[in-house]
Amino acid sequence: MTQKPSPGTERASRIRLMAFDIDGVFTDGSLYFTADGDTMKSFNSLDGYGLKQLERIGVQTAIITGRQSGIVAARAKELGITHLYQGVEDKTVALEELLAKTGISAAEAGYMGDDWPDLAVMSRCGFAAAPANAHGEVIQRVHFVAAARGGHGAVREVCDAILRAQGRYDAALAAALGA
């Protein structure tokens, strides 16, 4: 008997654009400040490789975050993320602008967030994901919850889930193996 895919898998199979929050998703949510008031963040290299895999299969990636940070801009540039929205108060407005710019429908867009400021934009997207340590209200409302915590490979898990849902994971892995 063939098992029917989960609703989250079906939704992930349609994704053409995946957007992410930063603090608590790409990072563990900790904010480190120097004596001069500069902010430091730590990113997981597994997450970055997952984003590159999405880009390779034609899924566009974006960051929509409430904070403004040169560190985030540098990381986005390093990863080739061209859609960067920082200092955003209403993430839904940024998403609508991004959808209009790319011609992608909300049903084909996903968002990964971890806290209440992400709920409205997540509910607008066809696919919503959260790290394991997201706020409980967020976890109750998403289609995919990573086993990993934010900053510890949660982004990579959602990237891999999209690759699997779109039937592209095995080919990506074979390419990595040199096959």
C-alpha positions in Angstrom: 0.0 0.0 0.0 1.4 3.4 -1.0 1.5 5.9 1.8 -0.1 9.3 1.1 2.4 12.3 1.5 1.8 14.5 4.5 0.1 17.9 3.9 3.4 19.5 4.7 5.2 17.5 2.1 2.5 18.3 -0.5 2.9 22.0 0.3 6.7 21.8 0.2 6.5 20.2 -3.3 5.1 23.5 -4.7 7.7 25.8 -3.2 9.4 28.2 -5.6 10.5 30.8 -3.0 11.6 30.1 0.6 12.0 33.0 2.9 13.5 33.0 6.4 13.7 35.0 9.6 17.2 35.4 11.1 17.2 35.5 14.9 16.1 32.2 16.3 16.1 30.6 12.8 19.5 31.1 11.2 20.9 31.9 14.7 20.1 30.4 18.1 18.3 33.7 19.0 21.1 35.0 21.2 22.2 38.5 20.7 25.9 39.2 21.5 26.9 42.9 22.1 30.5 44.2 22.3 31.4 47.0 24.7 31.2 49.3 21.7 27.5 48.2 21.0 28.3 46.2 18.0 26.2 43.0 17.5 27.6 39.6 16.7 25.8 36.6 15.4 26.7 33.0 14.8 25.6 31.1 11.7 25.6 27.3 10.9 27.5 26.3 7.8 25.0 23.4 7.2 22.2 25.9 6.8 24.2 27.8 4.2 24.8 24.7 2.1 21.1 23.8 2.2 20.2 27.3 0.8 22.7 26.8 -2.0 21.0 23.5 -2.8 17.6 25.2 -3.0 19.1 27.8 -5.4 20.5 25.0 -7.5 17.1 23.5 -8.1 15.6 26.9 -8.9 14.0 27.7 -5.5 14.6 31.4 -4.8 15.6 32.3 -1.2 15.0 35.4 0.8 15.5 36.8 4.3 12.8 38.9 5.9 13.8 40.1 9.4 12.8 42.8 11.8 16.3 43.7 12.8 18.9 45.6 10.7 22.4 44.1 10.6 25.5 44.4 8.5 26.3 40.9 9.6 23.1 39.6 8.0 23.8 41.6 4.8 27.3 40.1 4.6 26.0 36.5 5.2 23.2 37.0 2.6 25.8 38.2 0.1 28.1 35.3 0.8 25.2 32.8 0.2 24.0 34.6 -2.9 20.6 35.6 -1.4 19.4 38.5 -3.5 16.1 39.1 -1.7 17.0 40.7 1.6 14.5 42.7 3.7 15.9 44.0 7.0 14.3 46.3 9.6 10.9 45.1 8.5 8.0 45.9 10.9 5.3 44.2 8.9 6.8 41.1 7.3 3.6 40.4 5.3 4.1 43.7 3.4 7.6 42.6 2.6 6.4 39.3 1.4 3.7 40.9 -0.8 6.4 43.1 -2.4 8.6 40.0 -2.9 5.8 38.1 -4.5 5.0 40.9 -6.9 8.7 41.3 -7.7 9.2 37.6 -8.5 5.8 36.7 -9.9 5.5 33.8 -7.5 2.2 33.2 -5.8 1.7 33.0 -2.0 0.9 29.3 -2.4 4.3 28.7 -3.9 6.1 30.6 -1.2 7.3 29.4 2.2 8.5 31.1 5.3 10.5 29.8 8.3 10.1 31.7 11.6 10.2 31.2 15.3 8.1 33.8 17.1 4.9 35.8 17.1 6.2 38.5 14.7 6.4 35.7 12.1 2.9 34.4 12.5 1.1 36.7 10.0 3.6 36.2 7.2 3.7 32.4 7.8 -0.1 32.2 7.6 0.0 34.0 4.2 2.5 31.4 2.7 1.7 28.1 1.2 4.3 26.4 3.4 5.4 27.4 6.9 8.2 25.9 8.9 9.8 26.4 12.4 12.9 25.3 14.3 12.4 22.9 17.2 12.7 25.7 19.8 10.2 28.0 18.2 7.5 29.5 20.4 4.7 27.0 21.0 2.1 29.1 19.2 4.3 29.1 16.1 4.8 25.3 16.3 1.1 24.7 16.5 0.5 26.6 13.2 3.3 25.4 10.9 3.4 22.6 8.3 7.0 21.5 9.2 8.9 21.5 12.5 12.6 20.8 12.3 14.1 18.5 14.8 17.1 20.9 15.2 17.0 24.2 17.0 17.5 27.6 15.4 21.1 28.1 14.6 21.9 24.4 14.8 20.8 23.1 11.4 17.1 23.9 11.4 17.3 25.8 8.1 19.2 22.9 6.5 16.4 20.5 7.6 13.7 22.5 5.9 15.9 22.9 2.8 16.3 19.1 2.7 12.6 18.6 3.3 11.9 20.8 0.2 14.4 18.9 -1.9 12.8 15.6 -0.8 9.3 16.8 -1.5 10.3 18.0 -4.9 12.0 14.7 -5.7 15.4 16.3 -6.0 17.2 15.2 -2.8 18.6 11.9 -4.2 20.1 13.6 -7.3 21.6 16.3 -5.1 23.2 13.7 -2.9 24.4 11.7 -5.8 26.1 14.8 -7.2 27.8 15.4 -3.9 29.0 11.8 -3.9 30.5 12.4 -7.4 28.0 10.1 -9.2 
